[in-house]
Amino acid sequence: MSSDRDAQVICVTGAGTGIGRAISHALARSGARVAVADLDPTAAETVAAEIEAAGRQATAFEIDVTDRASVARCLSEVVGRHGRIDAWCNNAGVSTMAPFLDLTDEDWEHNMGVNARGTFVCSQAAVRQMLAQPRPPGDGPRGRIVNIASMAGKRGNAPFLAHYVASKFAVVGLTQAMAGELASARITVNAVCPGYVRTGMQAREVQWEARLRGVDAERVVDDYVRDTPLGRLQTPEDVAGVVAFLCSPAADFLTGEAINVNGGAFMD
Ligand SMILES: NC(=O)c1ccc[n+]([C@@H]2O[C@H](COP(=O)([O-])OP(=O)(O)OC[C@H]3O[C@@H](n4cnc5c(N)ncnc54)[C@H](O)[C@@H]3O)[C@@H](O)[C@H]2O)c1
């Protein structure tokens, strides 16, 4: 068993609920010291307390991924507490829904701002910190970035989500570009592309989509399941296990990938 000082320090954004919460639990179970970071500090505190109650290590931090000053403050608090950062998971994300011709600048800025720009801003800050730290011994990565993109980052045909699709394609592109540029520094950059995951975001989308399509909410959920060959909605834990793998030594030589975790809904 590794000592406490050897435990990886990993920050997860948007960790106060949904997929980020499950990722935080999975990373903590794998032995990491998890920085649970969210726009909602109370939600972050709750998740950190759950993890501590399970005998693992987590601390809550407040972050707004769209605000450079907030990101810098969070990073410096994490490093102040744990001494370094080994991996950063850009999970914070938002969605809204509207037909393309009804999309507003506000919809565009909000989705692009949190999903794409937030990933950019946090990754820059985290990678600068990783590069300033002493090189770890061995051939393993010096740091890892894991981006939570989406099936909508590869499959553009997602009604009412053109702005969200654009933001998630941006995340997949950024993942590849960063992976190429940062490989010589031994920093790996990968993405995970979930499908239909049962979270608060999905619950909101089901209501919006039902209204926009003029069907009931059950029909929308049935359609999600019908679109998923493995035959059920995803759980946040389905995504979390793959993030834990990407932060483990088993993924040391993996970079620039955008891994589908969607029950077969989209294969590419
Ligand atoms: N639920 C799905 O079906 C699904 C599918 C594919 C991809 N995703 C992606 O997975 C990620 C998590 O989604 P979820 O379903 O758990 O969402 P969610 O809405 O349930 O939770 C998102 C969390 O992000 C936080 N957040 C929002 N804006 C933030 C900001 N500016 N700074 C910091 N934190 C912020 C929220 O407070 C919340 O705790 C998102 O990037 C989302 O796009 C979700």
The ligand as an SDF file (V2000), in Angstrom:
LIG
                    3D

 44 48  0  0  0  0  0  0  0  0999 V2000
  -25.8600   13.7520  -18.3180 N   0  0  0  0  0  0  0  0  0  0  0  0
  -25.5560   13.3830  -19.5390 C   0  0  0  0  0  0  0  0  0  0  0  0
  -26.3360   12.6780  -20.2070 O   0  0  0  0  0  0  0  0  0  0  0  0
  -24.2420   13.7690  -20.1480 C   0  0  0  0  0  0  0  0  0  0  0  0
  -23.9070   13.1580  -21.3770 C   0  0  0  0  0  0  0  0  0  0  0  0
  -22.6950   13.4900  -21.9720 C   0  0  0  0  0  0  0  0  0  0  0  0
  -21.8480   14.3900  -21.3590 C   0  0  0  0  0  0  0  0  0  0  0  0
  -22.1910   14.9720  -20.1780 N   0  0  0  0  0  0  0  0  0  0  0  0
  -21.2430   15.9090  -19.5980 C   0  0  0  0  0  0  0  0  0  0  0  0
  -20.8350   15.4410  -18.3190 O   0  0  0  0  0  0  0  0  0  0  0  0
  -20.5080   16.5520  -17.4740 C   0  0  0  0  0  0  0  0  0  0  0  0
  -21.3040   16.4550  -16.1790 C   0  0  0  0  0  0  0  0  0  0  0  0
  -22.6870   16.4490  -16.5130 O   0  0  0  0  0  0  0  0  0  0  0  0
  -23.8440   16.0960  -15.4580 P   0  0  0  0  0  0  0  0  0  0  0  0
  -24.8790   15.3990  -16.2380 O   0  0  0  0  0  0  0  0  0  0  0  0
  -23.2800   15.4760  -14.2320 O   0  0  0  0  0  0  0  0  0  0  0  0
  -24.3480   17.5970  -15.1460 O   0  0  0  0  0  0  0  0  0  0  0  0
  -25.1140   18.2170  -13.8620 P   0  0  0  0  0  0  0  0  0  0  0  0
  -25.8240   19.4270  -14.3600 O   0  0  0  0  0  0  0  0  0  0  0  0
  -25.8830   17.1560  -13.1890 O   0  0  0  0  0  0  0  0  0  0  0  0
  -23.8800   18.6890  -12.9290 O   0  0  0  0  0  0  0  0  0  0  0  0
  -22.9960   19.6680  -13.3970 C   0  0  0  0  0  0  0  0  0  0  0  0
  -22.1950   20.2360  -12.2470 C   0  0  0  0  0  0  0  0  0  0  0  0
  -21.3360   21.2500  -12.8040 O   0  0  0  0  0  0  0  0  0  0  0  0
  -21.3830   22.4030  -11.9670 C   0  0  0  0  0  0  0  0  0  0  0  0
  -21.0650   23.6000  -12.7480 N   0  0  0  0  0  0  0  0  0  0  0  0
  -21.8450   24.2240  -13.6730 C   0  0  0  0  0  0  0  0  0  0  0  0
  -21.2270   25.3270  -14.1240 N   0  0  0  0  0  0  0  0  0  0  0  0
  -20.0340   25.4130  -13.4850 C   0  0  0  0  0  0  0  0  0  0  0  0
  -18.9730   26.3340  -13.5250 C   0  0  0  0  0  0  0  0  0  0  0  0
  -19.0230   27.4460  -14.2880 N   0  0  0  0  0  0  0  0  0  0  0  0
  -17.8820   26.1100  -12.7570 N   0  0  0  0  0  0  0  0  0  0  0  0
  -17.8360   25.0140  -11.9520 C   0  0  0  0  0  0  0  0  0  0  0  0
  -18.8190   24.1070  -11.8580 N   0  0  0  0  0  0  0  0  0  0  0  0
  -19.9260   24.3040  -12.6190 C   0  0  0  0  0  0  0  0  0  0  0  0
  -22.7960   22.4220  -11.4040 C   0  0  0  0  0  0  0  0  0  0  0  0
  -22.8600   23.2060  -10.2040 O   0  0  0  0  0  0  0  0  0  0  0  0
  -23.0510   20.9240  -11.1820 C   0  0  0  0  0  0  0  0  0  0  0  0
  -22.6190   20.5330   -9.8810 O   0  0  0  0  0  0  0  0  0  0  0  0
  -20.8230   17.8100  -18.2960 C   0  0  0  0  0  0  0  0  0  0  0  0
  -19.6450   18.2710  -18.9080 O   0  0  0  0  0  0  0  0  0  0  0  0
  -21.7960   17.2840  -19.3510 C   0  0  0  0  0  0  0  0  0  0  0  0
  -21.7910   18.0860  -20.5010 O   0  0  0  0  0  0  0  0  0  0  0  0
  -23.3700   14.6740  -19.5550 C   0  0  0  0  0  0  0  0  0  0  0  0
  1  2  1  0
  2  3  2  0
  2  4  1  0
  4  5  1  0
  4 44  2  0
  5  6  2  0
  6  7  1  0
  7  8  2  0
  8  9  1  0
  8 44  1  0
  9 10  1  0
  9 42  1  0
 10 11  1  0
 11 12  1  0
 11 40  1  0
 12 13  1  0
 13 14  1  0
 14 15  2  0
 14 16  1  0
 14 17  1  0
 17 18  1  0
 18 19  2  0
 18 20  1  0
 18 21  1  0
 21 22  1  0
 22 23  1  0
 23 24  1  0
 23 38  1  0
 24 25  1  0
 25 26  1  0
 25 36  1  0
 26 27  1  0
 26 35  1  0
 27 28  2  0
 28 29  1  0
 29 30  1  0
 29 35  2  0
 30 31  1  0
 30 32  2  0
 32 33  1  0
 33 34  2  0
 34 35  1  0
 36 37  1  0
 36 38  1  0
 38 39  1  0
 40 41  1  0
 40 42  1  0
 42 43  1  0
M  CHG  2   8   1  16  -1
M  END
$$$$
